[in-house]
Amino acid sequence: MIQHQLIEKLRGFTRPDELKRAGVYPYFRPIEENYDTEVVIHGRRVLMFGSNSYMGLATHPKVKEAAIKAVEQYGCSCSGSRFLNGTSKMHLELEEKLAAHVEKEAALLYTTGFQTNLGTVSALTGRSGVLFLDELDHASIIEGSRLSFSRVIKFGHNDMADLERKVAAVPMDTVKMIVIDGIFSMEGDICDLPEIVRIANKYHAQVMVDDAHSFGVLGKQGKGTADHFGLTNEVDLIMSTFSKSLASVGGFIASTKEVINYLQHTSRPMIFSASMPPSAVGAAMAALEIIQNEPERLEQLWSNTAYLQKGIAELGFDINTSETPIIPIYIRDNDLTFAFTQKLFEAGIFVNPVVSPAVPSDSSLIRMSVMATHTKAQLDRVIDTLEQVGKELHVFQTAAVQHA
């Protein structure tokens, strides 16, 4: 029987019902059909500007065909963990290709991107070690740090002076690792990897980069943040997910053979979770091949990004320091953010609201993301719609005043 205290806690959780009554509840919107840059929801076709499919490969014929072939050969499930019966030849092949792509010795697949960070960050530094995290690192990194039993020290977002002060205060012979997002998932800015590497080398720390939103987006052939800065040999671990540019689900960590061997035999989220299904492995492998062989996709992604960022900024919206296909529009008010999201949806534009407690209320925002497959007509339509809704809700003035 549920305890009285828990019942009271559950009854007090009323925010979702309040948003539903107000007609602005923006979560769990069921997609009925997916046409890449457009989706069907409740029978209506809307433009998708809330997807992380940066390369536009989620509906690509070759990717779908690869998933189908994998199911035909291996079935729908591996029915076990990688550690025991859940490793197929495809898993090993994808690990080899990913390691080669990011120029590391070896790689290890996990069932989700969240598990990749959880399983890597929790396993390496141990009780006597120290983890340094950017205050805006992804939740999976935070959860991994909690399970590590290491001392966790956060530094100000992209504040390299703060990071150096805190790293310098830890004894030189302590096991230390700086874990950083390559592209920050809400803000759309890029980490200062050159400074992070300099600090790590000076104070004998390891560097792990979460390339969830950088893989396929930054660097040659989308190799990620380290390649973007020419620092691949200076970064110890590179992580990414498959649910963004690779049009699948899962994740991987790439590093030295010694690191990967250690994780294979100690990383509990990998050992005690079912393996990536064959369809996901096949899809990710096909998507990787397309990214490597079609560089024009990456060029188009950045062309679309520049066009949309310019159009949104010229309207007077606050996009802060974004420099990537992730474009935040800062509304800086929770209720207004929900209303803005709903107005856009009613006008046929799907975007994502980000409100407290995910961010402080005065930093609430609309998160938009650009795809390589968005057309200029679609970009123009979203700019026009943003202008109309912005004027209706007086968002330009509100954002400017509150930000000041």
N, C-alpha and C positions, 0 to 999 in steps of 0.2 A: 504494500500500500504506500502511495506517495505521501511523504511527510508534509505536515501542515506548512512548514517554512518554505518548502519547495513549491507547493501549490500557490502560496502567496507571491512568491517570486515570479512564477509563470503568469499569474493573473495580472501582475503589474507590468508585464511586457506588452504594452498596448500600441506601440508606435506603428507597427505594420497595419493594424486594423484602422488606426486613425488616418493613415495615408490612403487606404482603400476607400474609406468613407469620403475622403476629400477628392477622390478620383485621380490621384497622382501617384499611385503605387507603381514603381518602375521595375520591379524585380520578377524573375521567373516568367518572363513573357515567352509564351510557347511558339517557337518557330515551326511552321508547318511545311515549308518548302524553302530550299536554299539555292539561290541563283548567284552565288558569289557576292557581288556588290549589292544585290537586292535579295530580300527575304520576304516570305509571306507569313503574316501574323494575323490571326482572327480573320483570315480571308482577304486581307489587304496587303498589297505589295508595297514595301517601304525600302528606302535606301539604307544600306548598312554602313554606318560610320562608327560602329562600336565593336568591330571585330579585330582580333589580333592576327588575322591572316594576311600579314603584310605583303607576302608574295602573291596572294590570290590563288593559292593552289588547292584549297580545300575541296573544290569541285572539279579539279583538272582531270580530264579523262584518263591520263596515264597514271595518276595517283589512285584513282578509283579502281582502275584495272589491276594495279599491283596489289591493292588490298584484297580484291576478289580472288586473285590467283593464290595469295598466301593462305586464305581460308580454304581454298580447294585442296592445297597441299598439306596444311597442318591442322585444319579444323578451326573452330571459333575460339578455343582457349588452349593454353598450355597446361592448364589444370595443376599448377604447382608453382613453387618459387624457382627463381633462377638457380638458387643454391642446390636444389635437388633435381626435380624432373622438368623444370620449366625453361631450360636452355635449348633453343633450336639452332640449327646451322645459320639461320637468318639472323638471329641475335648476334652471333659472333661476327658475321659479315658486316652488319651495320656498325658494330663497335669499331671494327678495323677501319671502315670508311670514314667514320666521324673523327677518329684519332688522327688519321691522315689529313683530313680537311682542316682541322684546327692546329695541325702540326705539333701533336703531342705523341708520346710513345704508345699510350694505350687509353682505352675508354671503357666505361661500364654503364650499362643501361639500367634505368629504374622505371617503375611502372607509371609514375607521374613526375612532373617537374618539382612539385612540392616535396615529394619523397626524396628526390635527388639532393636537394639542399638539406632536408631533414637528416638524411642518412650520411651525408658527407660532413656537414658542419658538426654533427653530434659525435662523430667517431674519431676525429684526428687529434685534437689538442689535449684532451683529458683533464683530469682534476687539477693538475699543476699548471695548466696552460692558460693563456689569455687570448680572448677573441676581441677584435676591434671592429665595430659595426657602425656604418653610417646610420644616423637616426632615421633615415627614410628607406633603409633596406627592406626588402620584401618580407612578408610575414613568415614565409617558410624558413628564411635565414634566422629570424628571431626565434622561432620554435626549435630549430636545430641547436641554437646556442643554449637554450634552456635545458636541453637534454644532454648537453656535452659535459655538464658539471664544471666547465671552465669558468674562470672569471670573465665577465662580459663588460666591456667598456664601450660606450657609444660616444661618437663625436658628431659635431654639428654638420649638417648636410653640406658636403663638398667643401668643408672648412679644413684645409690642409694644415693650417697653423695649429688648430685644435687637435688634429690627429697627431701631429708630431710631438706636441707637448705631452700627450697622453702615452704615446709609445715610448718616448724618452724616459718616462717615469718608471717604466718596468725594467727590472734587471735584464741585462743583455743576454744572459744564458737561459732565460725563460722561453719556453715554447710559445710562439706568438703567431697569430694569423689574422690578417686584415681581409675581411669578407665584404665585397662591394658589388652593388648592381652596376652593370655596364651602362645601360640606359635605365633611368628610374621610371617605373611603370606608370606613375600618375603624373609626374611633372614633365617627363619627356626630355630631361637634360641628361648629359653624359658625364660620367665620373671623371675626375681629374687623375687619370691613370698614370701619366708621367710622374706626377708628384707622389702618388701612392707608392710607386715602384722605387722612387728615390728614397723615401722614408723607410720602406721595407728593407732595402739594401743597407742603409746606414745603421739600422738597429736590429738587423738579423731577424726579420719577420718574413713569414710566407704570405703570398697574395693569392686569393681566390676571387675570380670574377664570375658573377651571375650574368650570363649572356642571354637570358630568356627573351628579352626584347631587342637584343643586338644581333643575334644569329640570323643571318639572311639579310641584315639591314646595314651593318657597319663592316668596313674592311673589304678587301678584295674577295669577290665571290661570296660576300656575306660571311666571312670567317669570324667576325666579331670584334669586340672592343680592343683586344690586345693587338690584333692585326691592324686595326684602324690607326693605332698609335705607333706601330712598328715595334711592339714590346712583347711579342709572343714568347721569346726565350726568357723574359723576365717575370712572367706570370706563371705561378706554380700549378694552379688548378683552374680549368675552364669548365663551366657548367652551362647547360642550356636545356630548354624544353622542346618538345615536338609540337606543342599545341598552338604555336604561333606560325612562324614561317614554314615549318615542316609539315603542316597540314595533318597532324595526327594527334596522338596523346602519348605521353611518356617523357623521359628526360635522360640526360647522360652527364657524366663527369669525366673529364679527360685530364691526364697528368702523366707522371712517370709510371713505369711498370710496377715499381715498388709500392707506390701509393694505391694503385688500382688493385694490386694483389691484397694489400691490407684491407681495403674496403670490401673486397669480395668475401672476406672471411670474418669481418667484424661489424659491418654496417647492418644493423638490425632491421631498418625499414626495407632493405633489399632482401635480406635473408628470410624474413617472415611475411613477405607480401607475394601475392601471385604475380607471375611474370607478365610483361607486356603481351597482349594478345597478338597472334600472327598478323592480323589485318593491320594493326597499328605499326608493326615493324615494317611490313611491306610498303605501306603508304609513306612512312618517313623516308625509306630508302629511295623511293621513286622521286619524292619531293627534293631530296638532296641532289639527286642527279640532274633534275631540271634547273635548280639554282646554279649548279656548277656549269651547265651547258647553255644557259640562256641569260647572259649578263645584262641584256636589255631590260629584263624585269627590274633589276636593281636600279638601273638608270631611270626607268619610268617611275618607280616608287619615289625617288628623290625629286624628280621633276614635279610630281603631284604634290609632294610635301611642301615644296617651296611655293607653289601656286596657291595652295589652300592657306598656308600660314600667312602669306602676304595679304590675301583677301580678307581673312578674319581680322588681322591686325589693323588693316585700313578701315574696317568698320568701327574700330574703337574698343574692341574687346581686349581684355587683359589675358595674354597667353604666357606671361612671365618669362622664364628662361628656356622654354622648349626649343630644341634645335633638331628634332627628330620627327618621324611619322606619328608620334604620340603628341596630340595637340590639346592641352588643357585650356578651357575657357573658365576663368575664375569668376564665380558669381558671388562668393563670400557670404552666403546666407543659405542655410539648409532648406527652408521652405521655398525660397525663390528658385533654388536649384531644382527641386522636385517639379515645381510649376513649369520651369523652362524646359525640362526634359519632356514633360507631358505635351506641352504646346508643340514642340518639335515632332514628337511622335504623331500627333494628330495631323501635322502637316506632311507626314510621310518620311520622317528622318529618324532613324534609330541611333541614339547615343546613350552613353552611360553616365548616371549621376554618381558623384563621389562626395559623401557627406560625413559628418562626425558620427561615430567615433573613428572612422577610417582616417580622417583628417580633422584638424580643428574646425569648428563651425565657420570661423572667419576665413578659412581657406577652402571651403567647399567649391566644387568645380564640376563642369561638364567635361568628361573625358572623350575626346574624339580620336579616332585613329584612321590613318590613310592606308590604302591598299594600292599595289602596283596596277591593279586592274580597274580602278575607278577611272571613268571617262571625264573629259573636260566638262561635258554637259552636266554630269552628276556633281562635279565640284562646284560649278556655277550655281546649280540648283540649291546646294546646301548653303552657299554663301548668301544667296538671295533670301532663303528661309531664315537664316540666322539674323539677318538684318530686320526682317519683318517681326520676328518674335522678340528680338532685342528692343525694338521700338515699343512694342506692345507692353512689355514688362519693365521698360525703363532700365534695362540691365546695364547699358553702357555707362550711364551716370552713376548707378549704384556701385558698380565694380570700381570705377575710378575714385569715387569719394571714399569708400571703405578702405581701398588699398592705400590711399594717401594717409 
